[in-house]
């Protein structure tokens, strides 16, 4: 179901931000520590700053990565956006995605259980 259709059929979503998540994976060339350049590390710094700023604005709910080797790890960003178009724009502006260090896949998301 698309986000806009969900908003039309679920009255709890109408007129509100909805949740999305995107899964980040390193591009193959960066799946080894020795491959990383200073420019790559600087881009990751911009990526973290982008997500931190969005968290401070209240848009990002959580972001992080798995604690696995680089060839297996993936990142996850859970955030709010007005609709799928805005969510895709937010994801594509992430410096890690925009600078092609990581690929990203967007998904609509709804938390069912959350700790207090």
GROMACS elastic network, one bead per residue, 0.5 to 0.9 nm:
[ bonds ]
;  ai    aj funct       b0    kb
    1     4     6  0.83324   500
    1     5     6  0.63829   500
    1     6     6  0.63571   500
    2     5     6  0.52577   500
    2     6     6  0.61569   500
    2     7     6  0.86742   500
    2    84     6  0.80626   500
    2   108     6  0.80933   500
    3     7     6  0.61628   500
    3     8     6  0.86806   500
    3    18     6  0.79905   500
    3    83     6  0.64213   500
    3    84     6  0.61770   500
    3   108     6  0.69065   500
    4     7     6  0.50822   500
    4     8     6  0.63573   500
    4     9     6  0.88138   500
    4    83     6  0.68831   500
    4    84     6  0.77025   500
    5     8     6  0.50623   500
    5     9     6  0.62498   500
    5    10     6  0.84546   500
    6     9     6  0.51951   500
    6    10     6  0.56955   500
    6    11     6  0.87498   500
    6    13     6  0.73338   500
    6    14     6  0.85565   500
    7    10     6  0.53671   500
    7    11     6  0.67480   500
    7    12     6  0.77454   500
    7    15     6  0.77469   500
    7    16     6  0.84538   500
    7    18     6  0.85585   500
    8    11     6  0.69167   500
    8    13     6  0.78011   500
    8    14     6  0.64926   500
    9    12     6  0.89782   500
    9    13     6  0.84152   500
    9    14     6  0.84174   500
   10    13     6  0.56490   500
   10    14     6  0.68891   500
   11    14     6  0.52448   500
   11    15     6  0.87707   500
   12    15     6  0.84729   500
   12    16     6  0.79289   500
   13    16     6  0.54687   500
   13    17     6  0.73447   500
   13    18     6  0.67751   500
   14    17     6  0.84621   500
   15    82     6  0.82395   500
   16    81     6  0.87224   500
   16    82     6  0.67556   500
   17    80     6  0.57765   500
   17    81     6  0.51454   500
   17    83     6  0.70049   500
   18    79     6  0.83080   500
   18    80     6  0.53821   500
   18    81     6  0.56635   500
   18    82     6  0.61093   500
   18    83     6  0.67058   500
   18    84     6  0.87174   500
   18   108     6  0.79908   500
   18   109     6  0.77980   500
   18   110     6  0.77300   500
   19    78     6  0.70206   500
   19    79     6  0.56024   500
   19    81     6  0.64400   500
   19    82     6  0.86185   500
   19    83     6  0.87514   500
   19    87     6  0.87040   500
   19   107     6  0.89292   500
   19   108     6  0.62959   500
   19   109     6  0.51311   500
   19   110     6  0.58196   500
   19   111     6  0.79556   500
   20    77     6  0.81879   500
   20    78     6  0.58305   500
   20    79     6  0.55010   500
   20    80     6  0.60311   500
   20    81     6  0.72321   500
   20    83     6  0.89880   500
   20    84     6  0.80907   500
   20    87     6  0.68992   500
   20   106     6  0.70845   500
   20   107     6  0.56565   500
   20   110     6  0.74194   500
   21    76     6  0.67964   500
   21    77     6  0.53113   500
   21    79     6  0.61267   500
   21    80     6  0.84640   500
   21    87     6  0.86245   500
   21    91     6  0.89738   500
   21   105     6  0.82572   500
   21   106     6  0.58891   500
   21   107     6  0.53312   500
   21   108     6  0.63799   500
   21   109     6  0.61099   500
   22    75     6  0.81231   500
   22    76     6  0.57816   500
   22    77     6  0.53829   500
   22    78     6  0.68134   500
   22    79     6  0.86358   500
   22    91     6  0.71859   500
   22   104     6  0.60621   500
   22   105     6  0.52005   500
   22   107     6  0.60252   500
   22   108     6  0.86960   500
   23    74     6  0.67953   500
   23    75     6  0.56350   500
   23    77     6  0.67262   500
   23   103     6  0.80565   500
   23   104     6  0.54225   500
   23   105     6  0.52642   500
   23   106     6  0.67486   500
   23   107     6  0.82709   500
   24    65     6  0.84595   500
   24    73     6  0.89218   500
   24    74     6  0.55022   500
   24    76     6  0.61122   500
   24    77     6  0.80733   500
   24    96     6  0.87292   500
   24    97     6  0.82138   500
   24   102     6  0.59352   500
   24   103     6  0.55889   500
   24   105     6  0.68333   500
   25    28     6  0.88306   500
   25    71     6  0.89505   500
   25    72     6  0.86018   500
   25    73     6  0.70729   500
   25    75     6  0.64737   500
   25   101     6  0.84619   500
   25   102     6  0.51925   500
   25   103     6  0.53289   500
   25   104     6  0.65983   500
   25   105     6  0.88734   500
   26    29     6  0.79445   500
   26    30     6  0.60690   500
   26    31     6  0.64218   500
   26    70     6  0.75597   500
   26    71     6  0.77506   500
   26    72     6  0.89921   500
   26    73     6  0.78659   500
   26    74     6  0.72243   500
   26    75     6  0.87759   500
   26    96     6  0.89382   500
   26   100     6  0.88190   500
   26   101     6  0.60350   500
   26   103     6  0.64544   500
   27    30     6  0.57281   500
   27    31     6  0.69675   500
   27   100     6  0.74619   500
   27   101     6  0.57172   500
   27   102     6  0.52051   500
   27   103     6  0.65015   500
   28    31     6  0.54074   500
   28    32     6  0.84251   500
   28    71     6  0.77193   500
   28   102     6  0.89627   500
   29    32     6  0.72548   500
   29    35     6  0.66750   500
   29    36     6  0.84420   500
   29   101     6  0.86473   500
   30    33     6  0.70679   500
   30    34     6  0.83539   500
   30    35     6  0.57242   500
   30    36     6  0.61527   500
   30    40     6  0.87281   500
   30    70     6  0.76317   500
   30    71     6  0.82208   500
   30   101     6  0.73704   500
   30   102     6  0.87619   500
   31    34     6  0.88836   500
   31    35     6  0.75990   500
   31    36     6  0.87721   500
   31    69     6  0.81364   500
   31    72     6  0.81480   500
   31    73     6  0.88486   500
   32    35     6  0.55998   500
   32    36     6  0.74702   500
   32    69     6  0.85558   500
   32    70     6  0.62564   500
   32    71     6  0.70111   500
   33    36     6  0.58538   500
   33    70     6  0.75903   500
   34    37     6  0.82817   500
   36    39     6  0.80875   500
   36    40     6  0.59088   500
   36    41     6  0.69130   500
   37    40     6  0.50662   500
   37    41     6  0.63734   500
   37    42     6  0.86325   500
   38    41     6  0.51094   500
   38    42     6  0.61403   500
   38    43     6  0.86434   500
   39    42     6  0.50258   500
   39    43     6  0.62084   500
   39    44     6  0.87089   500
   40    43     6  0.50999   500
   40    44     6  0.63477   500
   40    45     6  0.87380   500
   40    96     6  0.88546   500
   40    99     6  0.88787   500
   40   101     6  0.72761   500
   41    44     6  0.50677   500
   41    45     6  0.63403   500
   41    46     6  0.88388   500
   42    46     6  0.64507   500
   42    47     6  0.86990   500
   43    46     6  0.50248   500
   43    47     6  0.61784   500
   43    48     6  0.87267   500
   43    95     6  0.63257   500
   43    96     6  0.62968   500
   43    99     6  0.72840   500
   43   101     6  0.80282   500
   44    48     6  0.62001   500
   44    49     6  0.85264   500
   44    95     6  0.74118   500
   44    96     6  0.61799   500
   44   101     6  0.82978   500
   45    48     6  0.52202   500
   45    49     6  0.61754   500
   45    50     6  0.85677   500
   45    95     6  0.88715   500
   46    49     6  0.50100   500
   46    50     6  0.59927   500
   46    51     6  0.86427   500
   46    94     6  0.83648   500
   46    95     6  0.60813   500
   46    96     6  0.77770   500
   47    50     6  0.51253   500
   47    51     6  0.63812   500
   47    52     6  0.86411   500
   47    94     6  0.59576   500
   47    96     6  0.54273   500
   47    97     6  0.84852   500
   48    51     6  0.52244   500
   48    52     6  0.60405   500
   48    53     6  0.85656   500
   48    94     6  0.89894   500
   48    95     6  0.86796   500
   48    96     6  0.88476   500
   49    53     6  0.60368   500
   49    54     6  0.85244   500
   50    53     6  0.53200   500
   50    54     6  0.63080   500
   50    55     6  0.87085   500
   50    93     6  0.88480   500
   50    94     6  0.66428   500
   50    95     6  0.74397   500
   51    54     6  0.50460   500
   51    55     6  0.61019   500
   51    56     6  0.86298   500
   51    59     6  0.89839   500
   51    60     6  0.68335   500
   51    62     6  0.88771   500
   51    63     6  0.74273   500
   51    77     6  0.84171   500
   51    94     6  0.77855   500
   52    56     6  0.62152   500
   52    57     6  0.87046   500
   52    60     6  0.79517   500
   52    63     6  0.89054   500
   53    56     6  0.50873   500
   53    57     6  0.63670   500
   53    58     6  0.87369   500
   53    59     6  0.88410   500
   53    60     6  0.86070   500
   54    57     6  0.50516   500
   54    58     6  0.63108   500
   54    59     6  0.52548   500
   54    60     6  0.54132   500
   54    61     6  0.88681   500
   54    79     6  0.87228   500
   55    59     6  0.54855   500
   55    61     6  0.64432   500
   55    62     6  0.75569   500
   55    63     6  0.88735   500
   55    79     6  0.85144   500
   56    59     6  0.75525   500
   56    60     6  0.78829   500
   57    60     6  0.77946   500
   58    61     6  0.70533   500
   58    79     6  0.85999   500
   58    80     6  0.83693   500
   59    78     6  0.88266   500
   59    79     6  0.55270   500
   59    80     6  0.52882   500
   59    81     6  0.72786   500
   60    63     6  0.72577   500
   60    77     6  0.71968   500
   60    78     6  0.60755   500
   60    80     6  0.65014   500
   61    77     6  0.77230   500
   61    78     6  0.54733   500
   61    79     6  0.51330   500
   61    80     6  0.74858   500
   62    76     6  0.79823   500
   62    77     6  0.59348   500
   62    78     6  0.53561   500
   62    79     6  0.70425   500
   63    75     6  0.73227   500
   63    76     6  0.55527   500
   63    78     6  0.62861   500
   63    79     6  0.85117   500
   64    74     6  0.85857   500
   64    75     6  0.55003   500
   64    76     6  0.56278   500
   64    77     6  0.67334   500
   65    68     6  0.85626   500
   65    73     6  0.67714   500
   65    74     6  0.55169   500
   65    76     6  0.61004   500
   65    77     6  0.88200   500
   66    69     6  0.87336   500
   66    72     6  0.84973   500
   66    73     6  0.53457   500
   66    74     6  0.57694   500
   66    75     6  0.63628   500
   66    76     6  0.84669   500
   67    70     6  0.88115   500
   67    73     6  0.66991   500
   67    74     6  0.87062   500
   68    71     6  0.80277   500
   68    72     6  0.59768   500
   68    73     6  0.50611   500
   68    74     6  0.83552   500
   69    72     6  0.54742   500
   69    73     6  0.58968   500
   70    73     6  0.51871   500
   70    74     6  0.81713   500
   71    74     6  0.88028   500
   77    91     6  0.89247   500
   78   109     6  0.80032   500
   79    87     6  0.82526   500
   79   109     6  0.89049   500
   80    83     6  0.86244   500
   80    87     6  0.74772   500
   81    84     6  0.73118   500
   81    85     6  0.85973   500
   81    86     6  0.58817   500
   81    87     6  0.52733   500
   81    90     6  0.82354   500
   82    85     6  0.81344   500
   82    86     6  0.61485   500
   82    87     6  0.73346   500
   83    86     6  0.54229   500
   83    87     6  0.61824   500
   83    88     6  0.87122   500
   84    88     6  0.60130   500
   84    89     6  0.84847   500
   84   106     6  0.88511   500
   84   107     6  0.89051   500
   84   108     6  0.77236   500
   85    88     6  0.52106   500
   85    89     6  0.62251   500
   85    90     6  0.86884   500
   86    89     6  0.50633   500
   86    90     6  0.61865   500
   86    91     6  0.86713   500
   87    90     6  0.51161   500
   87    91     6  0.62393   500
   87    92     6  0.86267   500
   87   106     6  0.79657   500
   88    91     6  0.50905   500
   88    92     6  0.60384   500
   88    93     6  0.85354   500
   88   106     6  0.69445   500
   89    92     6  0.51460   500
   89    93     6  0.61268   500
   89    94     6  0.87925   500
   90    93     6  0.52795   500
   90    94     6  0.65908   500
   91    94     6  0.53689   500
   91    95     6  0.89462   500
   91    97     6  0.73164   500
   91    98     6  0.86784   500
   91   104     6  0.74655   500
   91   105     6  0.86686   500
   91   106     6  0.76277   500
   92    95     6  0.78993   500
   92    96     6  0.88025   500
   92    97     6  0.58676   500
   92    98     6  0.58408   500
   92   104     6  0.80843   500
   93    96     6  0.84042   500
   93    97     6  0.69250   500
   93    98     6  0.57309   500
   94    97     6  0.53594   500
   94    98     6  0.59571   500
   94    99     6  0.83760   500
   95    99     6  0.55860   500
   95   100     6  0.80121   500
   95   101     6  0.83377   500
   96    99     6  0.54571   500
   96   100     6  0.60549   500
   96   101     6  0.51375   500
   96   102     6  0.55074   500
   96   103     6  0.81063   500
   97   101     6  0.61225   500
   97   102     6  0.51910   500
   97   103     6  0.59272   500
   97   104     6  0.66294   500
   98   101     6  0.79202   500
   98   102     6  0.84323   500
   99   102     6  0.79659   500
  100   103     6  0.68225   500
  111   114     6  0.68788   500
